[in-house]
């Protein structure tokens, strides 16, 4: 039930944000979302890329079709994984999104290496936000504020707070 509500919220939010632009300028949406990443835009990216999608696309027209087919298959595999085993935690959802984005960026005919920073950011962010709050010591052997040294506490190891 929660996943359906979350999916509907995401779809509704996406529709509210994307639909006006898609209706007002459908050609621009096509150019930015589909043509540029697949290397079919009027202006090609000036960056060279050692990523597999770009290297395959340079092999000729069949290379472009192959990398585009792999890109679609990668997207379908991620979608299938979401249906078969939906993520149950924030970290699992962010990891699945990072896997999908990494697949897309690696296989896009006009992908750039710098795009891979986004999946790394997602993975790190989710673990930072989802980490339970716990006290940490920056320097080994340092004492936390409000704690007396071991000599004052005595042999019992108790502390005054």
C-alpha positions as CSV (number, residue, x, y, z in Angstrom):
1,X,0.0,0.0,0.0
2,X,2.8,2.4,0.9
3,X,4.7,1.7,-2.3
4,X,1.6,2.3,-4.4
5,X,1.0,5.6,-2.6
6,X,4.6,6.5,-3.0
7,X,4.5,5.6,-6.7
8,X,1.3,7.7,-7.2
9,X,2.9,10.6,-5.4
10,X,6.0,10.4,-7.6
11,X,4.0,10.1,-10.8
12,X,1.7,13.0,-9.8
13,X,4.7,15.2,-8.9
14,X,6.5,14.3,-12.1
15,X,3.4,15.0,-14.1
16,X,2.9,18.4,-12.5
17,X,6.5,19.4,-13.1
18,X,7.1,17.9,-16.5
19,X,3.7,18.0,-18.2
20,X,3.4,21.8,-18.7
21,X,6.9,21.9,-20.4
22,X,6.1,18.8,-22.5
23,X,2.8,20.4,-23.7
24,X,4.2,23.8,-24.3
25,X,7.5,22.8,-26.0
26,X,7.4,19.1,-26.9
27,X,10.3,19.5,-29.4
28,X,12.6,20.9,-26.7
29,X,11.7,18.1,-24.3
30,X,12.6,15.6,-27.1
31,X,15.9,17.3,-27.8
32,X,17.0,17.5,-24.1
33,X,15.7,14.2,-22.8
34,X,16.2,11.9,-25.8
35,X,18.2,13.4,-28.7
36,X,21.2,14.8,-26.7
37,X,21.9,11.7,-24.6
38,X,21.6,9.4,-27.6
39,X,23.9,11.5,-29.7
40,X,21.2,12.6,-32.1
41,X,21.0,16.3,-31.2
42,X,21.9,19.1,-33.6
43,X,24.8,20.0,-31.3
44,X,27.0,17.1,-30.3
45,X,28.7,17.1,-27.0
46,X,32.3,18.4,-27.2
47,X,33.5,16.0,-24.5
48,X,35.2,12.8,-25.5
49,X,34.0,9.8,-23.5
50,X,35.7,6.5,-22.8
51,X,32.3,5.0,-21.6
52,X,31.0,1.9,-23.3
53,X,27.9,3.5,-24.9
54,X,30.0,6.2,-26.6
55,X,32.6,3.7,-27.8
56,X,30.0,1.4,-29.2
57,X,28.2,4.3,-30.9
58,X,31.4,5.2,-32.7
59,X,31.5,1.9,-34.5
60,X,28.9,3.1,-37.0
61,X,25.2,3.0,-37.3
62,X,24.9,-0.5,-36.1
63,X,26.9,0.5,-33.0
64,X,24.5,3.2,-32.2
65,X,21.5,0.8,-32.5
66,X,23.3,-1.7,-30.3
67,X,24.1,0.8,-27.6
68,X,20.5,2.2,-27.7
69,X,19.1,-1.4,-27.5
70,X,21.4,-2.1,-24.5
71,X,20.3,1.2,-22.9
72,X,16.6,0.2,-23.3
73,X,17.3,-3.3,-22.0
74,X,19.2,-1.9,-19.0
75,X,16.2,0.4,-18.2
76,X,13.8,-2.6,-18.5
77,X,16.0,-4.7,-16.2
78,X,15.9,-2.0,-13.5
79,X,12.1,-1.6,-13.9
80,X,11.7,-5.4,-13.6
81,X,13.9,-5.5,-10.5
82,X,11.6,-2.8,-9.0
83,X,8.5,-4.9,-9.7
84,X,10.0,-8.2,-8.6
85,X,11.7,-7.0,-5.4
86,X,10.7,-3.4,-4.5
87,X,13.2,-1.6,-2.2
88,X,12.1,-1.5,1.4
89,X,14.5,1.1,2.8
90,X,15.8,4.5,1.8
91,X,19.3,3.1,1.2
92,X,17.9,0.2,-0.9
93,X,15.8,2.7,-3.0
94,X,18.8,5.0,-3.5
95,X,21.0,2.1,-4.4
96,X,18.5,0.9,-7.0
97,X,18.2,4.4,-8.4
98,X,22.0,4.7,-8.5
99,X,22.2,1.3,-10.4
100,X,19.7,2.6,-12.9
101,X,21.5,5.9,-13.4
102,X,24.9,4.2,-13.7
103,X,23.5,1.8,-16.3
104,X,22.0,4.7,-18.3
105,X,25.1,6.9,-18.1
106,X,27.5,4.0,-19.0
107,X,25.3,3.0,-22.0
108,X,24.2,6.4,-23.3
109,X,25.9,7.1,-26.7
110,X,26.7,10.7,-25.6
111,X,27.3,10.1,-21.9
112,X,30.0,11.8,-20.0
113,X,32.2,10.5,-17.2
114,X,31.2,13.4,-14.9
115,X,27.6,12.2,-14.9
116,X,28.7,9.2,-12.7
117,X,29.0,11.6,-9.8
118,X,25.2,11.6,-9.3
119,X,24.9,7.8,-8.5
120,X,27.9,8.1,-6.1
121,X,26.2,11.1,-4.5
122,X,22.9,9.2,-4.1
123,X,24.6,6.2,-2.5
124,X,26.6,8.4,0.0
125,X,23.6,10.7,0.7
126,X,21.2,7.9,1.5
127,X,23.7,6.3,3.9
128,X,24.4,9.6,5.7
129,X,20.7,10.4,6.1
130,X,19.7,6.9,7.1
131,X,22.5,6.4,9.6
132,X,21.3,6.2,13.2
133,X,22.5,9.0,15.4
134,X,25.3,7.8,17.6
135,X,28.0,9.6,19.5
136,X,31.4,9.4,17.8
137,X,34.9,10.2,18.9
138,X,37.1,12.1,16.5
139,X,40.4,11.3,18.2
140,X,41.0,7.9,19.9
141,X,41.4,8.4,23.6
142,X,39.7,11.7,23.8
143,X,37.0,12.2,26.3
144,X,33.5,13.5,25.6
145,X,32.4,16.8,27.2
146,X,31.1,16.4,30.7
147,X,33.1,13.2,31.4
148,X,35.7,13.1,34.0
149,X,39.1,11.5,33.4
150,X,39.6,7.8,34.4
151,X,41.7,8.8,37.4
152,X,38.9,10.8,38.9
153,X,36.2,8.2,38.1
154,X,38.0,5.6,40.1
155,X,38.2,1.8,39.5
156,X,34.5,1.3,38.9
157,X,34.6,3.2,35.5
158,X,31.5,5.1,36.3
159,X,31.0,8.6,34.9
160,X,29.3,11.8,36.0
161,X,27.1,13.4,33.4
